[in-house]
Amino acid sequence: MDKLEIFQDNALTTARYEMTETEKNLFYMVVAQVRRDDPPTKMYQVSVKAMANIIGSEELKFESYRKATERLNSRIFRATLPNGNYFHGSFISSAEYKKGTGVIEIELSQKVRPFYVDLSERFTKIQLVAAISLSSAYAKRIYELLCMYKNMKDKTFRRSVTELKTMLGIIDEKTGKDTYPDWTKFKTNVLEIAAKEINGHTDLTFSYSPIYGDKKGRGRKPVVEIEFEVFYQVQPEPVQTNSLRERLLNQFRLRPDQADQVLAVHSAEVINRQLYDIQTKVADGKIKNIGSYTAKVFDLGKELTD
């Protein structure tokens, strides 16, 4: 599950919107389940218990997530598309709370769905567990932005302070109000917190430095841009394969020959997605025999018995 990745269009990565940490985690859990061949009106199940397992919390209050889902329903994002068109839309269109189950069923907005399935060369890969583990909403968005560059040859890029603040919702587009107009406060409350959470706790690290503009007369020069440098090393494929094999054997109770068959037939991405779905069902108490169910999911023929 640590390697499960979310894929989203770069236009959504750099879009302008506001979300709390809880709302963002809920949405991560939804998009991690999205598949290209899903019916347009599919309802995606988010288990509060499964989310607690990912975060490492013993208990999450269902009521707080119900309220977060209501807020998420009204969130609007604004993006500039590759063709130059200006777009705005909602993230989800509806939600249903399964009484007594700790499960929230969420329907993805039909306008946002293409940003996760109709991908070309302009997309961002985000590790689900790393993203959810970040406790600051600003850190989550900055982590997504950094992920745009982690596989590029040149991992250094710049963003204007105004552009970054607008993306993060720090500058209100309607009123122009800036929550952190002072550079020092913006650095302390946003950038330094993001660096503390991301560096050493996710699959990448980063550094940043201010770029100063000109100022007439006396006084300190204003910071107009921020230069980011991303440090990321792709994990060697043999290590990934060995790790997946151990999970299939120990956590998902397959025989060695079955684990080898899964690795031979399926890509690491497909395997991780399937294992995530299985683990979610286990957390919900829907699976009694994880080995048998895993064998069935991967079409291994004869099922296991504990």
C-alpha positions, 0 to 999 in steps of 0.5 A: 500500500505504501507504493499506491499512487494517485495520478492526476492531470497537471492542470489539477495539480496547479489549480486554485482551490481551498481544502482542509486536511480532512477534506483532502484526505477524503478526496485522496481516498476517492481518487485512489479508487477511480478506474478508467472503465468505471461507470460515470455514476459510480459511488466510491466507498471511503471507510473511516476505519481504513483511513485511520489505519493509514494515518496510524490513528486508533480512532477517527470520529465519523461525524467529523468526516461527515461534516468534511464531506459536506464542505467538500461538496461545495468546494470549487476549483479553478484551472487553466487547461492546456488549450488555454480555456479557463475552467471551474468545477466542483470535486464531488457531486453527492455523498451518502452516509451508511448508517452504522458502517463508518462508510461514506459513499461519494460520487465524483463530479463528472467534470473532475473525473477526466482529470484522473482518467484521461491523462496524456503526458501532462500528469502528476504521480502522487504516493497515496500514503505519503500524501495522506500522512501530511497533516498540513493542507498546505503541505499536501498541495506543495507535495503535489506540486513537487511531485510534478517535477520528481521524475523530470531531468531538471528538478529545479523550478520557480513559482511566483509568490503570488501564483503560489499563494493563489494556488494554495488559497492564501490569496482570495481571488475575489477580494485579493486579501492575503492571509500571509502578506509578510514574507517571514510569516508566509515562510514560517507558516507555510513553507517551513511547515511543509518542509518539516512534514515532507522532508524525511517523511515522504518519497522526496525531499526539497529545498527552496530559496527566495528570489528578490525583485527590485525596490525603488528607494530604501528598504528590503527588496521584496521576494517575488519568486521562490526557487524549488529544488526536488531531490528524488531517487527512483527505487530500483525495480528489483527492490519493488518486486521483492517488497511486493512479493513479501507483502503477497506472501505475508500480508495477503497469504498467498503461496510462493508460486501464486505470488510469483505468478501475480508478479509475472502477469501484472505490473506493480501499479496494478498489483498495488491498486488491487491490494489497496482495494483488498485491504480496504475491504478487510478493514471494513470486515467484508473479507474473512479469508484474505488469502482466498480472496486475494487468489480470486482477485488475481484469478489464480485458480484454486483458492487458499484456505487458512 
